[in-house]
């Protein structure tokens, strides 16, 4: 899936995270098992720190459940 600059602009506007940071994180994630709970918790905390937005234990559990059970939207562009 190719993302254009418009997508990254929307993400930056909403989260404060720039394109290079997102691409750097994506590169690191390519080598990780995103069905592993520990990995997912690490990613969630990293994103939380990057955006300066806290994630409660309950929210974290819901995110992990959605990812592990393939309940994440396939079209990421519509999320922003």
PDB file of N, CA, C and O in Angstrom, chain B, residues numbered from 101:
ATOM      1  N   UNK B 101       0.849  -1.178   0.000  1.00  0.00           N
ATOM      2  CA  UNK B 101       0.000   0.000   0.000  1.00  0.00           C
ATOM      3  C   UNK B 101       0.890   1.236   0.000  1.00  0.00           C
ATOM      4  O   UNK B 101       1.731   1.393   0.885  1.00  0.00           O
ATOM      5  N   UNK B 102       0.718   2.085  -0.951  1.00  0.00           N
ATOM      6  CA  UNK B 102       1.504   3.309  -1.053  1.00  0.00           C
ATOM      7  C   UNK B 102       0.733   4.468  -0.417  1.00  0.00           C
ATOM      8  O   UNK B 102      -0.453   4.670  -0.675  1.00  0.00           O
ATOM      9  N   UNK B 103       1.436   5.204   0.404  1.00  0.00           N
ATOM     10  CA  UNK B 103       0.842   6.378   1.043  1.00  0.00           C
ATOM     11  C   UNK B 103       1.426   7.616   0.385  1.00  0.00           C
ATOM     12  O   UNK B 103       2.620   7.678   0.091  1.00  0.00           O
ATOM     13  N   UNK B 104       0.565   8.604   0.159  1.00  0.00           N
ATOM     14  CA  UNK B 104       1.060   9.843  -0.432  1.00  0.00           C
ATOM     15  C   UNK B 104       1.271  10.886   0.669  1.00  0.00           C
ATOM     16  O   UNK B 104       0.940  10.663   1.834  1.00  0.00           O
ATOM     17  N   UNK B 105       1.826  12.020   0.269  1.00  0.00           N
ATOM     18  CA  UNK B 105       2.127  13.070   1.244  1.00  0.00           C
ATOM     19  C   UNK B 105       0.868  13.596   1.926  1.00  0.00           C
ATOM     20  O   UNK B 105       0.924  14.030   3.076  1.00  0.00           O
ATOM     21  N   UNK B 106      -0.248  13.562   1.241  1.00  0.00           N
ATOM     22  CA  UNK B 106      -1.508  14.026   1.831  1.00  0.00           C
ATOM     23  C   UNK B 106      -1.853  13.193   3.068  1.00  0.00           C
ATOM     24  O   UNK B 106      -2.288  13.728   4.087  1.00  0.00           O
ATOM     25  N   UNK B 107      -1.652  11.878   2.964  1.00  0.00           N
ATOM     26  CA  UNK B 107      -1.893  10.988   4.101  1.00  0.00           C
ATOM     27  C   UNK B 107      -1.000  11.377   5.282  1.00  0.00           C
ATOM     28  O   UNK B 107      -1.474  11.525   6.408  1.00  0.00           O
ATOM     29  N   UNK B 108       0.303  11.540   5.008  1.00  0.00           N
ATOM     30  CA  UNK B 108       1.243  11.883   6.070  1.00  0.00           C
ATOM     31  C   UNK B 108       0.949  13.253   6.661  1.00  0.00           C
ATOM     32  O   UNK B 108       1.143  13.462   7.858  1.00  0.00           O
ATOM     33  N   UNK B 109       0.486  14.184   5.845  1.00  0.00           N
ATOM     34  CA  UNK B 109       0.099  15.504   6.351  1.00  0.00           C
ATOM     35  C   UNK B 109      -1.068  15.392   7.330  1.00  0.00           C
ATOM     36  O   UNK B 109      -1.088  16.067   8.360  1.00  0.00           O
ATOM     37  N   UNK B 110      -2.047  14.532   7.002  1.00  0.00           N
ATOM     38  CA  UNK B 110      -3.195  14.329   7.894  1.00  0.00           C
ATOM     39  C   UNK B 110      -2.749  13.724   9.219  1.00  0.00           C
ATOM     40  O   UNK B 110      -3.199  14.136  10.288  1.00  0.00           O
ATOM     41  N   UNK B 111      -1.855  12.737   9.133  1.00  0.00           N
ATOM     42  CA  UNK B 111      -1.355  12.093  10.341  1.00  0.00           C
ATOM     43  C   UNK B 111      -0.603  13.098  11.205  1.00  0.00           C
ATOM     44  O   UNK B 111      -0.803  13.148  12.419  1.00  0.00           O
ATOM     45  N   UNK B 112       0.255  13.893  10.587  1.00  0.00           N
ATOM     46  CA  UNK B 112       1.025  14.878  11.344  1.00  0.00           C
ATOM     47  C   UNK B 112       0.112  15.904  12.002  1.00  0.00           C
ATOM     48  O   UNK B 112       0.327  16.292  13.150  1.00  0.00           O
ATOM     49  N   UNK B 113      -0.904  16.340  11.270  1.00  0.00           N
ATOM     50  CA  UNK B 113      -1.836  17.333  11.807  1.00  0.00           C
ATOM     51  C   UNK B 113      -2.549  16.793  13.050  1.00  0.00           C
ATOM     52  O   UNK B 113      -2.744  17.518  14.027  1.00  0.00           O
ATOM     53  N   UNK B 114      -2.933  15.518  13.004  1.00  0.00           N
ATOM     54  CA  UNK B 114      -3.682  14.935  14.122  1.00  0.00           C
ATOM     55  C   UNK B 114      -2.798  14.446  15.255  1.00  0.00           C
ATOM     56  O   UNK B 114      -3.215  14.461  16.413  1.00  0.00           O
ATOM     57  N   UNK B 115      -1.573  14.008  14.937  1.00  0.00           N
ATOM     58  CA  UNK B 115      -0.755  13.374  15.961  1.00  0.00           C
ATOM     59  C   UNK B 115       0.517  14.138  16.304  1.00  0.00           C
ATOM     60  O   UNK B 115       1.088  13.952  17.378  1.00  0.00           O
ATOM     61  N   UNK B 116       0.959  15.000  15.387  1.00  0.00           N
ATOM     62  CA  UNK B 116       2.223  15.701  15.599  1.00  0.00           C
ATOM     63  C   UNK B 116       3.430  14.868  15.203  1.00  0.00           C
ATOM     64  O   UNK B 116       4.565  15.292  15.422  1.00  0.00           O
ATOM     65  N   UNK B 117       3.212  13.687  14.623  1.00  0.00           N
ATOM     66  CA  UNK B 117       4.303  12.798  14.226  1.00  0.00           C
ATOM     67  C   UNK B 117       4.549  12.969  12.732  1.00  0.00           C
ATOM     68  O   UNK B 117       3.626  12.860  11.924  1.00  0.00           O
ATOM     69  N   UNK B 118       5.814  13.240  12.369  1.00  0.00           N
ATOM     70  CA  UNK B 118       6.110  13.508  10.968  1.00  0.00           C
ATOM     71  C   UNK B 118       6.369  12.243  10.140  1.00  0.00           C
ATOM     72  O   UNK B 118       6.504  11.144  10.676  1.00  0.00           O
ATOM     73  N   UNK B 119       6.432  12.432   8.844  1.00  0.00           N
ATOM     74  CA  UNK B 119       6.574  11.341   7.872  1.00  0.00           C
ATOM     75  C   UNK B 119       7.813  10.497   8.144  1.00  0.00           C
ATOM     76  O   UNK B 119       7.728   9.269   8.131  1.00  0.00           O
ATOM     77  N   UNK B 120       8.953  11.120   8.387  1.00  0.00           N
ATOM     78  CA  UNK B 120      10.192  10.378   8.596  1.00  0.00           C
ATOM     79  C   UNK B 120      10.130   9.508   9.844  1.00  0.00           C
ATOM     80  O   UNK B 120      10.656   8.395   9.849  1.00  0.00           O
ATOM     81  N   UNK B 121       9.503   9.997  10.884  1.00  0.00           N
ATOM     82  CA  UNK B 121       9.348   9.215  12.111  1.00  0.00           C
ATOM     83  C   UNK B 121       8.455   8.009  11.859  1.00  0.00           C
ATOM     84  O   UNK B 121       8.747   6.905  12.318  1.00  0.00           O
ATOM     85  N   UNK B 122       7.375   8.222  11.135  1.00  0.00           N
ATOM     86  CA  UNK B 122       6.442   7.133  10.806  1.00  0.00           C
ATOM     87  C   UNK B 122       7.150   6.077   9.963  1.00  0.00           C
ATOM     88  O   UNK B 122       7.035   4.883  10.239  1.00  0.00           O
ATOM     89  N   UNK B 123       7.876   6.506   8.948  1.00  0.00           N
ATOM     90  CA  UNK B 123       8.573   5.559   8.084  1.00  0.00           C
ATOM     91  C   UNK B 123       9.665   4.806   8.834  1.00  0.00           C
ATOM     92  O   UNK B 123       9.896   3.625   8.577  1.00  0.00           O
ATOM     93  N   UNK B 124      10.328   5.474   9.746  1.00  0.00           N
ATOM     94  CA  UNK B 124      11.342   4.811  10.569  1.00  0.00           C
ATOM     95  C   UNK B 124      10.731   3.733  11.449  1.00  0.00           C
ATOM     96  O   UNK B 124      11.276   2.635  11.567  1.00  0.00           O
ATOM     97  N   UNK B 125       9.606   4.044  12.062  1.00  0.00           N
ATOM     98  CA  UNK B 125       8.908   3.065  12.898  1.00  0.00           C
ATOM     99  C   UNK B 125       8.403   1.907  12.041  1.00  0.00           C
ATOM    100  O   UNK B 125       8.502   0.748  12.444  1.00  0.00           O
ATOM    101  N   UNK B 126       7.867   2.213  10.871  1.00  0.00           N
ATOM    102  CA  UNK B 126       7.365   1.160   9.981  1.00  0.00           C
ATOM    103  C   UNK B 126       8.486   0.207   9.581  1.00  0.00           C
ATOM    104  O   UNK B 126       8.274  -1.003   9.504  1.00  0.00           O
ATOM    105  N   UNK B 127       9.653   0.733   9.331  1.00  0.00           N
ATOM    106  CA  UNK B 127      10.796  -0.106   8.957  1.00  0.00           C
ATOM    107  C   UNK B 127      11.157  -1.060  10.103  1.00  0.00           C
ATOM    108  O   UNK B 127      11.430  -2.238   9.873  1.00  0.00           O
ATOM    109  N   UNK B 128      11.157  -0.551  11.311  1.00  0.00           N
ATOM    110  CA  UNK B 128      11.457  -1.393  12.478  1.00  0.00           C
ATOM    111  C   UNK B 128      10.399  -2.479  12.665  1.00  0.00           C
ATOM    112  O   UNK B 128      10.715  -3.609  13.039  1.00  0.00           O
ATOM    113  N   UNK B 129       9.150  -2.126  12.402  1.00  0.00           N
ATOM    114  CA  UNK B 129       8.046  -3.063  12.619  1.00  0.00           C
ATOM    115  C   UNK B 129       8.013  -4.191  11.601  1.00  0.00           C
ATOM    116  O   UNK B 129       7.445  -5.249  11.871  1.00  0.00           O
ATOM    117  N   UNK B 130       8.605  -3.984  10.451  1.00  0.00           N
ATOM    118  CA  UNK B 130       8.589  -5.010   9.409  1.00  0.00           C
ATOM    119  C   UNK B 130       9.239  -6.304   9.886  1.00  0.00           C
ATOM    120  O   UNK B 130       8.909  -7.384   9.395  1.00  0.00           O
ATOM    121  N   UNK B 131      10.146  -6.202  10.823  1.00  0.00           N
ATOM    122  CA  UNK B 131      10.869  -7.374  11.309  1.00  0.00           C
ATOM    123  C   UNK B 131      10.226  -7.992  12.550  1.00  0.00           C
ATOM    124  O   UNK B 131      10.720  -8.996  13.062  1.00  0.00           O
ATOM    125  N   UNK B 132       9.155  -7.418  13.029  1.00  0.00           N
ATOM    126  CA  UNK B 132       8.542  -7.901  14.269  1.00  0.00           C
ATOM    127  C   UNK B 132       7.256  -8.661  13.987  1.00  0.00           C
ATOM    128  O   UNK B 132       6.616  -8.471  12.952  1.00  0.00           O
ATOM    129  N   UNK B 133       6.888  -9.527  14.931  1.00  0.00           N
ATOM    130  CA  UNK B 133       5.647 -10.299  14.857  1.00  0.00           C
ATOM    131  C   UNK B 133       4.535  -9.472  15.501  1.00  0.00           C
ATOM    132  O   UNK B 133       4.477  -9.339  16.724  1.00  0.00           O
ATOM    133  N   UNK B 134       3.658  -8.922  14.670  1.00  0.00           N
ATOM    134  CA  UNK B 134       2.607  -8.057  15.192  1.00  0.00           C
ATOM    135  C   UNK B 134       1.411  -8.831  15.739  1.00  0.00           C
ATOM    136  O   UNK B 134       0.386  -8.236  16.073  1.00  0.00           O
ATOM    137  N   UNK B 135       1.534 -10.135  15.830  1.00  0.00           N
ATOM    138  CA  UNK B 135       0.508 -10.944  16.496  1.00  0.00           C
ATOM    139  C   UNK B 135       0.959 -11.299  17.912  1.00  0.00           C
ATOM    140  O   UNK B 135       0.222 -11.929  18.669  1.00  0.00           O
ATOM    141  N   UNK B 136       2.182 -10.886  18.258  1.00  0.00           N
ATOM    142  CA  UNK B 136       2.735 -11.143  19.576  1.00  0.00           C
ATOM    143  C   UNK B 136       2.318 -10.029  20.535  1.00  0.00           C
ATOM    144  O   UNK B 136       2.542  -8.850  20.263  1.00  0.00           O
ATOM    145  N   UNK B 137       1.717 -10.405  21.644  1.00  0.00           N
ATOM    146  CA  UNK B 137       1.194  -9.414  22.595  1.00  0.00           C
ATOM    147  C   UNK B 137       2.274  -8.487  23.131  1.00  0.00           C
ATOM    148  O   UNK B 137       2.051  -7.283  23.251  1.00  0.00           O
ATOM    149  N   UNK B 138       3.430  -9.028  23.452  1.00  0.00           N
ATOM    150  CA  UNK B 138       4.522  -8.206  23.967  1.00  0.00           C
ATOM    151  C   UNK B 138       4.986  -7.171  22.964  1.00  0.00           C
ATOM    152  O   UNK B 138       5.228  -6.015  23.312  1.00  0.00           O
ATOM    153  N   UNK B 139       5.106  -7.592  21.718  1.00  0.00           N
ATOM    154  CA  UNK B 139       5.497  -6.671  20.646  1.00  0.00           C
ATOM    155  C   UNK B 139       4.453  -5.579  20.480  1.00  0.00           C
ATOM    156  O   UNK B 139       4.792  -4.405  20.332  1.00  0.00           O
ATOM    157  N   UNK B 140       3.184  -5.967  20.503  1.00  0.00           N
ATOM    158  CA  UNK B 140       2.111  -4.982  20.351  1.00  0.00           C
ATOM    159  C   UNK B 140       2.114  -3.965  21.488  1.00  0.00           C
ATOM    160  O   UNK B 140       1.930  -2.770  21.258  1.00  0.00           O
ATOM    161  N   UNK B 141       2.321  -4.437  22.704  1.00  0.00           N
ATOM    162  CA  UNK B 141       2.372  -3.507  23.845  1.00  0.00           C
ATOM    163  C   UNK B 141       3.528  -2.519  23.679  1.00  0.00           C
ATOM    164  O   UNK B 141       3.390  -1.333  23.979  1.00  0.00           O
ATOM    165  N   UNK B 142       4.655  -3.017  23.203  1.00  0.00           N
ATOM    166  CA  UNK B 142       5.816  -2.156  22.974  1.00  0.00           C
ATOM    167  C   UNK B 142       5.504  -1.101  21.912  1.00  0.00           C
ATOM    168  O   UNK B 142       5.849   0.069  22.075  1.00  0.00           O
ATOM    169  N   UNK B 143       4.859  -1.513  20.837  1.00  0.00           N
ATOM    170  CA  UNK B 143       4.495  -0.591  19.753  1.00  0.00           C
ATOM    171  C   UNK B 143       3.507   0.458  20.260  1.00  0.00           C
ATOM    172  O   UNK B 143       3.652   1.645  19.970  1.00  0.00           O
ATOM    173  N   UNK B 144       2.517   0.021  21.008  1.00  0.00           N
ATOM    174  CA  UNK B 144       1.515   0.957  21.544  1.00  0.00           C
ATOM    175  C   UNK B 144       2.178   1.987  22.439  1.00  0.00           C
ATOM    176  O   UNK B 144       1.872   3.175  22.347  1.00  0.00           O
ATOM    177  N   UNK B 145       3.086   1.546  23.306  1.00  0.00           N
ATOM    178  CA  UNK B 145       3.764   2.480  24.197  1.00  0.00           C
ATOM    179  C   UNK B 145       4.659   3.445  23.415  1.00  0.00           C
ATOM    180  O   UNK B 145       4.746   4.627  23.747  1.00  0.00           O
ATOM    181  N   UNK B 146       5.319   2.935  22.380  1.00  0.00           N
ATOM    182  CA  UNK B 146       6.156   3.789  21.536  1.00  0.00           C
ATOM    183  C   UNK B 146       5.311   4.871  20.866  1.00  0.00           C
ATOM    184  O   UNK B 146       5.676   6.047  20.869  1.00  0.00           O
ATOM    185  N   UNK B 147       4.185   4.462  20.296  1.00  0.00           N
ATOM    186  CA  UNK B 147       3.300   5.427  19.650  1.00  0.00           C
ATOM    187  C   UNK B 147       2.713   6.419  20.656  1.00  0.00           C
ATOM    188  O   UNK B 147       2.562   7.603  20.355  1.00  0.00           O
ATOM    189  N   UNK B 148       2.388   5.932  21.834  1.00  0.00           N
ATOM    190  CA  UNK B 148       1.866   6.794  22.887  1.00  0.00           C
ATOM    191  C   UNK B 148       2.892   7.868  23.251  1.00  0.00           C
ATOM    192  O   UNK B 148       2.553   9.041  23.405  1.00  0.00           O
ATOM    193  N   UNK B 149       4.135   7.451  23.384  1.00  0.00           N
ATOM    194  CA  UNK B 149       5.202   8.400  23.705  1.00  0.00           C
ATOM    195  C   UNK B 149       5.445   9.384  22.564  1.00  0.00           C
ATOM    196  O   UNK B 149       5.683  10.568  22.802  1.00  0.00           O
ATOM    197  N   UNK B 150       5.386   8.896  21.332  1.00  0.00           N
ATOM    198  CA  UNK B 150       5.622   9.759  20.167  1.00  0.00           C
ATOM    199  C   UNK B 150       4.570  10.853  20.063  1.00  0.00           C
ATOM    200  O   UNK B 150       4.878  11.998  19.732  1.00  0.00           O
ATOM    201  N   UNK B 151       3.334  10.491  20.347  1.00  0.00           N
ATOM    202  CA  UNK B 151       2.230  11.431  20.183  1.00  0.00           C
ATOM    203  C   UNK B 151       1.922  12.227  21.439  1.00  0.00           C
ATOM    204  O   UNK B 151       1.201  13.224  21.392  1.00  0.00           O
ATOM    205  N   UNK B 152       2.471  11.782  22.564  1.00  0.00           N
ATOM    206  CA  UNK B 152       2.196  12.454  23.827  1.00  0.00           C
ATOM    207  C   UNK B 152       0.790  12.201  24.333  1.00  0.00           C
ATOM    208  O   UNK B 152       0.266  12.967  25.141  1.00  0.00           O
ATOM    209  N   UNK B 153       0.180  11.126  23.856  1.00  0.00           N
ATOM    210  CA  UNK B 153      -1.180  10.775  24.270  1.00  0.00           C
ATOM    211  C   UNK B 153      -1.141   9.465  25.038  1.00  0.00           C
ATOM    212  O   UNK B 153      -0.645   8.452  24.544  1.00  0.00           O
ATOM    213  N   UNK B 154      -1.659   9.499  26.227  1.00  0.00           N
ATOM    214  CA  UNK B 154      -1.663   8.306  27.062  1.00  0.00           C
ATOM    215  C   UNK B 154      -2.649   7.256  26.566  1.00  0.00           C
ATOM    216  O   UNK B 154      -3.661   7.571  25.939  1.00  0.00           O
ATOM    217  N   UNK B 155      -2.328   6.009  26.863  1.00  0.00           N
ATOM    218  CA  UNK B 155      -3.194   4.888  26.525  1.00  0.00           C
ATOM    219  C   UNK B 155      -3.411   4.088  27.801  1.00  0.00           C
ATOM    220  O   UNK B 155      -2.461   3.599  28.412  1.00  0.00           O
ATOM    221  N   UNK B 156      -4.669   3.962  28.191  1.00  0.00           N
ATOM    222  CA  UNK B 156      -4.969   3.200  29.406  1.00  0.00           C
ATOM    223  C   UNK B 156      -4.766   1.713  29.157  1.00  0.00           C
ATOM    224  O   UNK B 156      -4.698   1.278  28.007  1.00  0.00           O
ATOM    225  N   UNK B 157      -4.671   0.942  30.214  1.00  0.00           N
ATOM    226  CA  UNK B 157      -4.542  -0.509  30.114  1.00  0.00           C
ATOM    227  C   UNK B 157      -5.729  -1.084  29.345  1.00  0.00           C
ATOM    228  O   UNK B 157      -5.560  -1.982  28.521  1.00  0.00           O
ATOM    229  N   UNK B 158      -6.914  -0.573  29.610  1.00  0.00           N
ATOM    230  CA  UNK B 158      -8.128  -1.035  28.928  1.00  0.00           C
ATOM    231  C   UNK B 158      -8.051  -0.759  27.425  1.00  0.00           C
ATOM    232  O   UNK B 158      -8.384  -1.623  26.615  1.00  0.00           O
ATOM    233  N   UNK B 159      -7.614   0.442  27.057  1.00  0.00           N
ATOM    234  CA  UNK B 159      -7.479   0.787  25.640  1.00  0.00           C
ATOM    235  C   UNK B 159      -6.424  -0.096  24.976  1.00  0.00           C
ATOM    236  O   UNK B 159      -6.613  -0.580  23.859  1.00  0.00           O
ATOM    237  N   UNK B 160      -5.326  -0.295  25.672  1.00  0.00           N
ATOM    238  CA  UNK B 160      -4.246  -1.131  25.151  1.00  0.00           C
ATOM    239  C   UNK B 160      -4.749  -2.552  24.901  1.00  0.00           C
ATOM    240  O   UNK B 160      -4.457  -3.140  23.860  1.00  0.00           O
ATOM    241  N   UNK B 161      -5.500  -3.099  25.847  1.00  0.00           N
ATOM    242  CA  UNK B 161      -6.059  -4.444  25.695  1.00  0.00           C
ATOM    243  C   UNK B 161      -7.005  -4.525  24.500  1.00  0.00           C
ATOM    244  O   UNK B 161      -6.989  -5.514  23.766  1.00  0.00           O
ATOM    245  N   UNK B 162      -7.828  -3.498  24.297  1.00  0.00           N
ATOM    246  CA  UNK B 162      -8.754  -3.472  23.156  1.00  0.00           C
ATOM    247  C   UNK B 162      -7.997  -3.433  21.831  1.00  0.00           C
ATOM    248  O   UNK B 162      -8.370  -4.115  20.876  1.00  0.00           O
ATOM    249  N   UNK B 163      -6.941  -2.638  21.776  1.00  0.00           N
ATOM    250  CA  UNK B 163      -6.132  -2.538  20.561  1.00  0.00           C
ATOM    251  C   UNK B 163      -5.494  -3.895  20.256  1.00  0.00           C
ATOM    252  O   UNK B 163      -5.534  -4.368  19.120  1.00  0.00           O
ATOM    253  N   UNK B 164      -4.917  -4.503  21.262  1.00  0.00           N
ATOM    254  CA  UNK B 164      -4.266  -5.805  21.078  1.00  0.00           C
ATOM    255  C   UNK B 164      -5.276  -6.843  20.615  1.00  0.00           C
ATOM    256  O   UNK B 164      -4.994  -7.622  19.704  1.00  0.00           O
ATOM    257  N   UNK B 165      -6.438  -6.858  21.230  1.00  0.00           N
ATOM    258  CA  UNK B 165      -7.483  -7.806  20.835  1.00  0.00           C
ATOM    259  C   UNK B 165      -7.879  -7.603  19.369  1.00  0.00           C
ATOM    260  O   UNK B 165      -8.052  -8.573  18.631  1.00  0.00           O
ATOM    261  N   UNK B 166      -8.020  -6.353  18.955  1.00  0.00           N
ATOM    262  CA  UNK B 166      -8.404  -6.060  17.574  1.00  0.00           C
ATOM    263  C   UNK B 166      -7.333  -6.519  16.592  1.00  0.00           C
ATOM    264  O   UNK B 166      -7.651  -7.092  15.550  1.00  0.00           O
ATOM    265  N   UNK B 167      -6.075  -6.271  16.914  1.00  0.00           N
ATOM    266  CA  UNK B 167      -4.989  -6.649  16.009  1.00  0.00           C
ATOM    267  C   UNK B 167      -4.854  -8.165  15.929  1.00  0.00           C
ATOM    268  O   UNK B 167      -4.767  -8.727  14.837  1.00  0.00           O
ATOM    269  N   UNK B 168      -4.837  -8.819  17.071  1.00  0.00           N
ATOM    270  CA  UNK B 168      -4.653 -10.273  17.113  1.00  0.00           C
ATOM    271  C   UNK B 168      -5.800 -10.993  16.404  1.00  0.00           C
ATOM    272  O   UNK B 168      -5.593 -12.036  15.784  1.00  0.00           O
ATOM    273  N   UNK B 169      -6.997 -10.440  16.497  1.00  0.00           N
ATOM    274  CA  UNK B 169      -8.173 -11.071  15.899  1.00  0.00           C
ATOM    275  C   UNK B 169      -8.534 -10.502  14.526  1.00  0.00           C
ATOM    276  O   UNK B 169      -9.657 -10.683  14.053  1.00  0.00           O
ATOM    277  N   UNK B 170      -7.584  -9.816  13.886  1.00  0.00           N
ATOM    278  CA  UNK B 170      -7.770  -9.256  12.535  1.00  0.00           C
ATOM    279  C   UNK B 170      -9.010  -8.380  12.411  1.00  0.00           C
ATOM    280  O   UNK B 170      -9.752  -8.482  11.435  1.00  0.00           O
ATOM    281  N   UNK B 171      -9.231  -7.528  13.391  1.00  0.00           N
ATOM    282  CA  UNK B 171     -10.373  -6.618  13.364  1.00  0.00           C
ATOM    283  C   UNK B 171      -9.945  -5.175  13.102  1.00  0.00           C
ATOM    284  O   UNK B 171     -10.645  -4.231  13.468  1.00  0.00           O
ATOM    285  N   UNK B 172      -8.795  -5.021  12.469  1.00  0.00           N
ATOM    286  CA  UNK B 172      -8.269  -3.704  12.153  1.00  0.00           C
ATOM    287  C   UNK B 172      -8.685  -3.356  10.725  1.00  0.00           C
ATOM    288  O   UNK B 172      -8.572  -4.200   9.836  1.00  0.00           O
ATOM    289  N   UNK B 173      -9.163  -2.134  10.487  1.00  0.00           N
ATOM    290  CA  UNK B 173      -9.564  -1.743   9.128  1.00  0.00           C
ATOM    291  C   UNK B 173      -8.413  -1.929   8.141  1.00  0.00           C
ATOM    292  O   UNK B 173      -7.266  -1.610   8.452  1.00  0.00           O
ATOM    293  N   UNK B 174      -8.716  -2.435   6.975  1.00  0.00           N
ATOM    294  CA  UNK B 174      -7.693  -2.669   5.948  1.00  0.00           C
ATOM    295  C   UNK B 174      -7.271  -1.380   5.259  1.00  0.00           C
ATOM    296  O   UNK B 174      -6.134  -1.284   4.796  1.00  0.00           O
ATOM    297  N   UNK B 175      -8.146  -0.392   5.179  1.00  0.00           N
ATOM    298  CA  UNK B 175      -7.841   0.874   4.527  1.00  0.00           C
ATOM    299  C   UNK B 175      -7.426   1.908   5.575  1.00  0.00           C
ATOM    300  O   UNK B 175      -8.269   2.634   6.102  1.00  0.00           O
ATOM    301  N   UNK B 176      -6.159   1.971   5.867  1.00  0.00           N
ATOM    302  CA  UNK B 176      -5.642   2.866   6.900  1.00  0.00           C
ATOM    303  C   UNK B 176      -5.882   4.338   6.566  1.00  0.00           C
ATOM    304  O   UNK B 176      -6.008   5.164   7.471  1.00  0.00           O
ATOM    305  N   UNK B 177      -5.945   4.669   5.294  1.00  0.00           N
ATOM    306  CA  UNK B 177      -6.151   6.059   4.885  1.00  0.00           C
ATOM    307  C   UNK B 177      -7.454   6.638   5.411  1.00  0.00           C
ATOM    308  O   UNK B 177      -7.530   7.836   5.684  1.00  0.00           O
ATOM    309  N   UNK B 178      -8.477   5.810   5.558  1.00  0.00           N
ATOM    310  CA  UNK B 178      -9.764   6.287   6.054  1.00  0.00           C
ATOM    311  C   UNK B 178      -9.785   6.494   7.558  1.00  0.00           C
ATOM    312  O   UNK B 178     -10.743   7.055   8.091  1.00  0.00           O
ATOM    313  N   UNK B 179      -8.752   6.054   8.243  1.00  0.00           N
ATOM    314  CA  UNK B 179      -8.700   6.212   9.691  1.00  0.00           C
ATOM    315  C   UNK B 179      -8.340   7.643  10.080  1.00  0.00           C
ATOM    316  O   UNK B 179      -8.574   8.047  11.218  1.00  0.00           O
ATOM    317  N   UNK B 180      -7.772   8.418   9.147  1.00  0.00           N
ATOM    318  CA  UNK B 180      -7.301   9.761   9.479  1.00  0.00           C
ATOM    319  C   UNK B 180      -8.070  10.786   8.747  1.00  0.00           C
ATOM    320  O   UNK B 180      -7.812  11.980   8.902  1.00  0.00           O
TER     321      UNK B 180
END
